[in-house]
C-alpha cells in the first residue's frame, strides 16, 4: 500500500521534511516514489509548507493513505485555496 508521509531532511536540531508518496513497508527515510511537497516546522510564518494538490489528489484517488500530519497539511492547504 502507498502512504503519504513525511521524510526527514536537514541537520540535528534543524529539521525540515519532504511530503512524499512511499511504499508503507519502506523505512521513514527510504526511497520514495514521488515528492509531493515540503514542510518546514522551523519557520514561524503562518504558511510553513508547500503542497502540489494535483499530485496529492491523484495519489488519494489511487488509494494512498495519508499520515495524520500530512492529512492536516492537506486540509490546511485546501482551506487556503
C-alpha positions in Angstrom: 0.0 0.0 0.0 1.2 3.5 -0.7 1.3 6.0 2.1 1.7 9.8 2.0 4.0 10.7 4.8 7.0 12.9 5.8 10.6 12.0 5.3 13.1 13.9 7.5 15.9 16.1 6.0 18.1 18.7 7.5 20.6 18.6 10.3 20.5 18.0 14.0 18.0 20.4 15.7 17.2 22.0 12.3 14.7 19.6 10.6 12.7 20.1 7.6 10.5 17.5 5.8 9.6 16.3 2.4 6.0 15.2 1.8 6.3 12.0 -0.2 4.4 9.1 -1.7 6.1 5.9 -0.4 5.5 2.2 -0.1 4.3 1.8 3.5 6.7 -1.0 4.1 9.8 1.2 3.5 11.6 2.9 6.3 11.0 6.6 7.1 13.9 8.0 5.1 13.9 5.3 2.4 13.5 5.6 -1.3 10.2 7.3 -2.2 8.1 7.1 -5.3 7.3 10.8 -5.7 7.8 14.1 -3.8 4.6 16.0 -3.3 5.8 19.0 -1.2 7.8 20.3 1.7 7.1 21.2 5.3 9.5 23.3 7.4 8.4 23.5 11.1 11.2 25.8 11.9 9.6 28.7 10.1 7.5 31.0 12.3 5.4 32.2 9.4 1.7 31.3 9.1 2.4 29.1 6.0 5.4 26.9 6.5 4.6 24.2 3.9 4.0 23.8 0.1 2.0 21.0 -1.4 1.2 20.1 -5.0 -2.5 19.4 -4.6 -2.9 17.9 -8.0 -0.4 15.2 -7.3 -1.8 14.7 -3.8 -5.4 14.3 -5.1 -4.1 11.8 -7.8 -2.5 9.7 -5.1 -5.5 9.8 -2.9 -7.7 8.7 -5.8 -5.3 5.7 -6.3 -5.9 4.7 -2.7 -2.9 6.2 -0.8 -3.4 6.7 2.9 -2.0 10.0 4.4 -0.4 10.1 7.8 -2.1 12.3 10.5 0.4 15.2 9.9 0.1 15.0 6.1 -3.7 14.9 6.4 -3.7 18.1 8.4 -1.3 19.8 5.9 -3.7 18.8 3.1 -6.7 20.2 5.0 -4.8 23.5 5.7 -3.7 23.7 2.1 -7.2 23.2 0.7 -8.6 25.8 3.2 -6.2 28.5 2.0 -7.0 28.0 -1.7 
